[in-house]
Structures are given as C-alpha cells and as structure tokens.
Amino acid sequence: MLEPSSTAQADLHGGRSPWGGDGLYRPRVAPLSQSLKTDVLVVGGGITGSLAAQHLAARGVDVTVVDREQPGLGSTAASTAMLQWEIDCTLGELTGFYGFDRAAQLYRHSVAAVQGLAGLVEGLGVDCAFRPRSTLYISAGEAGPSALRDEHLLRLRAGLPGLLLDHADLLSRFGIDRAAAILSPGSADADPLLLSWGLLRNAQARGARLIDAMVTAYHDAPGSVTVETDGLFVIEARHVILATGYVMPDFVRSEIHRTASSWAIATVPQQRGTLWPGDELIWEASQTYNYARTTVDGRIIIGGEDDDTVDPALRDEKMPAKSAKLADSLTTLWPAADPIIDFSWSGAFGETDDGLPLIGPVPGMPRILAAYGYGGNGITFSFMASRILAELCAGHREGWFDTFAIDRPSPAD
C-alpha cells in the first residue's frame, strides 16, 4: 500500500514517457492564500480530477481542485492512454460474477463512456492527439480460439460490436500470427497529459480554481466537509471528491483492491508503411497480458509485464529487464518493427478482483466521494466516474452505481 503522507509523484511512475509535448499547455496553479468555501473540492489534478472538475464546472457547480504537486505528473503521466470499452474481466468472467444482464449492462456503460469522452474532446476542441481506434483482442496463453468464440457470442448477445477473426483472417488482414482475435470498433487513444491539462484549462475558464496545497486531514460533518492543508488555511466543501490516483487515504478501505506495477516502452518512429493496418489497439487475451498501440508520430508503444511490485525503487530497478522483455515481445508480435527504444517508463496502478473500479461514497463518510481501482481501463473509468460522482453530488442516484461500491465484497466470496 502506498502511504499518502510519504508518497510523491515520483513514486507513482519512473522513467520517461512521450506525453505532454513541451509542457506549454500546463494549467496555471495558484497558492492557497486564504481559507475558502466551495461546492465541490476535487483532491487530485490528474485525469480523474480533471474530468470531474470540467464536468462539474460545465454544470455550473463551484469547483476547486487541489493538488500538492504539478497536475497530471503522477499516474496520468504513466498511462498508455488506450481508451478501451473492453474491461480487464471479460464479459464471460463478469457474467460468472454478477449474471449476464448486469455484466452486459456494465459493458454497455463502458461503450457509452468512450463515446462520451470522444464527444467531449471534439466538443471542447482539446488538442490531445485523440484518435478513434478499433481494438484487436488476440489469443494468448490459456485463451485460444474457443475461448474467444465464447466471448464473442456473449458480446453479440449483449449487443456489443465486434467481429471474430480466425488465424487466416487475422494474418491476411493484419499480419498478426495468432490463432484468433476479436476485432471491435469504438475505442480510442490520446496523449493523456494533454487531455488532462486541456480539461483543467477548460474547467478554469468556467471558473474552477486550481490550488497548490497538500491536504492533511478531512473532517466530515452532516452539512459539509472541512479539509485541513499543510498551510494556515482550510477549505470547506459540500462534497469532496478523492481523485488521488493510486494513493488512497487511510480511511478508504477496500478488501478487493490492490496496487501493482506495469512497464511500457515507446520505440523510435517507424518507417512509413511498416505499422499494422488501421493502427488498432492490440491487447492479449490472457490473465497477465501485454498491450500495444501506435502514436501520431509513428511510434509503437507496448506495455505490460505487470507484477505486484509496490516499492518505487524496486520498480525502477526492474525497468531495464522489463523494457528488454517488452522489446522482445514486440518483435514477436510485429517482426517488422524497429525495436529501438526511445522512451521507457513504469507506473503504479490499481486493480480489483472483478476488474471494476471503486466509485462512490466512502463508507461512513457520505459527503466524501472517491474514484479508485481502475486497472487497464483507467481513462474510460475516469470518465464514467466523473459522471457518476457529479450525479451523486447533485443528490441523484441510479441503481447500477452500487456495482462500484467501495466496500463491495469480492465476487469470489
């Protein structure tokens, strides 16, 4: 577990990722120069906090975002920004946990989240290299053609888009030598830092405050939450949204959440005509999977090699070996690739027993809302969280929100 009092942004990721350009689009941050009141205080200025702040500000809510370091330079900077609607747990696995109807509903909400994010980026004109993408979910490890066929049939039953490809189809259409794959439209990719910063700048233009301060204590009362900071001043809010990435305050407890680490590399720009057709997002149908995407400047990003490392120093120590393994995996997946590494990085991430996030009120603290445990669907679930938490702040609740309850039991229990 990462301790909130001692964990800095540098502990959440290591190495260097290709995101953010020259940094000129970073939003302006102001010091906390006096105590203040706000409708909603968002703690954390990464992608989850920026989506929540922008949405609330667009709804006319008085929003304040507080971050103790530079917004976006924690877990968001380590994202590979594969904005998929497919969830870490397959539809088949979720059906086993919660029944088909509930599982299918969750997948459809995930599809809608990516669509909503695409519409938001287009509507606001956020310059973040956002591109609609299809995904290739390819056979690997224990998941062969029969497992993908069963998953595909369930998706068809749920009304989800996709096409099952056998080995010959996959090889002839995409040049990928795997036994089978599911090709699905409706996902996307982006530069996560530029996306996060663009959303924060839009929120600021709508009146949101972005404050440089460290939260040290929360006092939940019947009508408001008072937040202490590391300075002389306090912030009083009707609701608080915790969007602190993979650093969870001590009072947020979940039996099904754990923190792990993932690694990624980005190659040098590839020669024209050597990338796979369509620049699809590629991920493997295995319990511990690798995943790949391209960038607008022609690089290939491949990530994975996940393990349960939590210690930042140990994660950094493993980076050379993990990067070499990822380069080897890329060569196997796409032999035409130039595997020379231009960027290599690592990051902490949260995962849950059912592949679903933790979104909703903190048990026993109804005015403090949280969004954690995103797994491989980080930005997709961040968008979903921003909408759910805004509804909860407004006093509106839908039944499906309870699926993400922070204190829900493990589906294996």
N, C-alpha and C positions, 0 to 999 in steps of 0.2 A: 504494500500500500504506500502511495506517495503522500508524504505528510504536508499539509497545506502551509504550515508555518515555515518550513525549510526548503520547499521545492520552488525553484526558479524556472523561467522559460528554458534556460539552457539544459535543465534536467529532463525536459519533455521531448527534446529531439537533439540529435547530434549530426555532424557533418554539414553539408550544404546542399540545398535543393535549388531548382531552377526558377523558383517563383518570385514574383514581386517586381521584376524588372529593375529599374534603377531606384526604386523606393520613393519616387516623387509623388506618388498617389497616397502616401500615408496620410491619414486624417490628423488634424490638429488636436492636441491633447492639452487640457488646462489643469493647473493645480487646484486642489480643493482649498479655497481661500476663506470659506465661511461655512457654517452649518446650513443645510438646506432641506427642503421638503420636495418630494416628487411623487407622482402617482406610482411609477414602477421603477425600481432600481435593478438594473441588469449588472451582475457581477461577472466580468469577463468580456473582453473585447475581441475574441476570436470569431470564427464563422458562426457559431451558435448564437453568441451575444449580438453579433451584427445583424443577423437575420431577425432576431427577436426585436431589437431596437428599431430597425427600419419599419417592420410591420406595425409595431405599436405606434410609432410616430406618425405613420401614414393614416392610422385610425384616429389621430388627434389626441393621443394619450401623452401626457407629460412624462418623458423618459429621461433617465440619467444612466449612463454607462460608466462603470468604474473599473479600472484595470491598474494593477500595480507595476506593470511593465508596458512595453510597446505593444499596442493591439495587433493581434494576428501572428506574433512571432513566437508563439508557443506551439501547441499541437497543430494548429492550422498550417503552419509553415512546413510540417512534415507530411501533410496529406498528399496522396497522389491524385486526388480530385476525380476519381472515377465515379460519376454521379449515376449510380445504377438504381433501378427499382427492384432488382432481384436481391433477395435478403440472404445473409450468411446461412441461415437454415432454409433448406429447400421447402417448397410448398408441401412436399410429401412429409418432411420432418415436422413442419408446423401442424399439418393435419393430424399426425400422430399425437402431438401435444394437446391440441385445442379443438380438434374436429375440423372437417373440411370447410364448413360455412364460415367459421371465424377466421381460419387461415386464409381462405380466398379473399375475405374482406380486407385483411391486413395487406395482402399483396396488391389489391386494387388501390388501397390508400397510398401505397408506396409509388405505384404508377402515377397517381394523381399528384404526388409531391414533386416528382421530377418534372411533370408538365407544368405545375405551378411555378417551380423555380425557373424554368425556361421562359415562361411568360413574364415573370418578374424582371429577369435580366434584360429581356428585349424591351419591356415597357419602360424601364428606367434608363436604358442605354448604357448599362455598366460595361466598361471596356475591360473584359477579363478573359479573352480568348475562349469564350463559351461556344461549344460546338455540339449540336445534337449528334448522338452516336448510337449505333446498334451494338449489341453485345454478342460475343461468342462464348458460350459456356461449354467448355471442351472436356471430353472424358479424360480421367486421370485416376491413378491409384485404384481404389476399390470401386469407383463409379465407371462402369463400362456402358456399352450401348443399351443394354436392357434397363439399367437404372435411369439413363437419360430419357428413354422412351416412356417409362412410367411417369417421370416428372413432367414430360411434355404433355402427356394425356391429361394429367391433373390440371395443368395450366390451361389447356383447351377447355376443360370443363368449367374452369373459373372465369373464362372469357378473356384470358391474358394472351397477348400476341406472341407469336413465335413459330419457328419452322424447324423441324427435326432434320438434321443432316447426317447421312451415313458417311463412312470413310471416303468413298469415292466422291461424293458431293463436296465434302469438306476439302479434300485435296485438290479437286479440279477448280473449285470456286475461289479458294483462299490460299491454297498452297500449304495447308497445315496438315501434318501427318499424324492425326489422332483418329481413334476408332469411330467417334461420333461427336456431335455438338448440337446445341440448341442455339439458333440464331434469332435474336429478339430485338425489335426496334424499341425506341422510347427512352433510351438513356442519354447521357451527355458527358462531356468533360470540360475542364476550365482550369484557369490559374486560380487556386484557392485564395491566395493572398490578395490579388487584385479584386477578386469577387468580394471578399470580406471588407477590404478597405473602401470599395465603391459603395457598398451598402451602408457602412458607417458614415461616409460623407453625405449620402442621401439623407440618412437619419438626422445628421447635424443640420442640414439645410432645412429640415422640417421642424427644427427647434430642440432636438435632443442634445443633451450635454454629454461630453466625453471627458471624464475626470481621471487624473493620475493620482491614485491613492491605493493603499492596501487596507482591505477590510480585516479587522482583528476580532470582532465579536458581533453576534446577532442577538437582538432581544425582541422576541415575538410576543406582541400584545394583542388583545382582542381586536383593536381597530387599526393597528399599524405595526410596522417593524422598524426598530431603531438600530442602525448599523454604526458601530464604532470603527474608526480608522486609525492609522498609525500616526495621525496628526492630532491637532486640537479639536477637530470638528467632527460632527456626526451627520448622518443622513437619515431622514425619516421618510418611509415609503409606505404606501398602502399595500404593495406587494413587492417581494424581492424574487428575482429570477436568478438562480445559480447556473452560470454557464462557464464554469471554470475548467472545462476540458476534462482531463483525467486526474485532476487534483480535487478530491471530494472532501468537504468539511467533515469533521469527526461525527457530527450529528446526522449525516446522511449515511444510512446503513442499508446494505442490500446483501442478502445471502447468495444471490445468483450472479453477482458482478465480480470481475477480477481484472487486474491490469496486466498487460503483456507488452511485448515489443515487436516491431516489424522493421524491415530494412528495405531500401529501394536504391536503384541506380538509374541514371539517365545517360544515354550514350551521346556521343558526338552526333551532329546532324547527319542523317543518312543520305546517300546519293539518291538523286531523283529516280523514281520508279522501282526502288528496292523495298518499299514498305508493303504490307499486306493491303489488298484492295479494300477501300472503304474506311481504313483506319479504325476498325471496330475495337471496342474494349474487349479484352480477352481475359477470361479467368477460368481456373481449373475446377472441375467437379470433384474435389477431394476435401477431406476434413481440414487439412492444412494445405492451403493452396497458394500458388503463385498467380500473379495477375500482371497484365501488360496493357499499355496504351501508347499512343504517339502524341506528339506536341505539334503546335502550329509551325514550329521551325524545323520539323522533320526528325526530332529525336525519338528514340524509343525509351520508354520508362518501363521497367519491370520491378515488381516488388514482391515481398513475401518473406520466406524463411522465418516465419513467426516462431517465437518461443516465449516462455514465461519469465524471461528476464525483466526485472523491475529496476535494479540498480543502474543508474545512468552511466557510471564509469565502466561497468561490465558490458553494458550495451555498446558503448563506444569501442571498447577493446575488441569486441566481436566483429566490428564493421569491416575490416579488410577481408576476413574469411567469408563473411556473409555476402559481401559485394562480389567476390570471386565466384561463389556458388550461383548467384543471380546471373552473372555474365555467362556462365556455363549453361544455365537453364535457358537463357535467351538464344544461345547458339543452337541448342537442341530444338527449341520451339520454332525458330526462324533462322535457318542456316545462312540466309543472305545478309543477315545483319552485320554491320561493323560493330563489334562488341566493345570498342574502346570507350572507357567510362569518363564522362565529363563531370558528372555530379554523383555523389553518393551520400546517403543520409539515413537516419533511423529515427524512430519515434515511438513514444508510448501510445497505447490505445487500450480502450476498454472493451470487454466482451462479456456476454451474458449466456446463460445456459440455453436460452431459446432464440438467440440471435436478434432479439428485440431490444430497443432502448429502454432506459428508465426515464420516464417523463411524467411529471405531475407534482402534487403537493408532497412536501416532506412529512412523513407520518408524525402526528402530534404538533405540527407547525403549519397550519393551513394557509398562512399568508406567505410562506416561503416555498417557492416552486423550483423544481430542478430539472435538468436535462443532462443525462449521462449515458454511458454504456453503449456507444454507437457501433462498434465493430467495423465491418467493411463498408457500411452504408452511411458513413459519417455525415456528409453534407445533405444527403437525402433526408436522413432522420433529423438533421438540424432544421431543415425547412419545415418538416412535419411538426417538430417541437415548437417552433415559433408560432405556428397557427394554433396548436392546442393550448399553449400557455397563455396566448392572448385571449382566447375564449374563456379560460379559467379565471383570468384576471377580471374579465367582464362579468363573471358570475354565471357563465354558460357552461354546461357540461353535457357531453354525449357519452353514451354507454361504452363505446369502443375505446374511449380514453383509458378505461380501467385496465385494459390489456397491458399497458405500460407502467402500471403502478410500481412505485419504488420498492414496496415491501411485498410484492407478489412472491409466492413460493416457487421453488424450482418445479418445472413441469415433470421432472422425474420423480418427485415425491408422491 
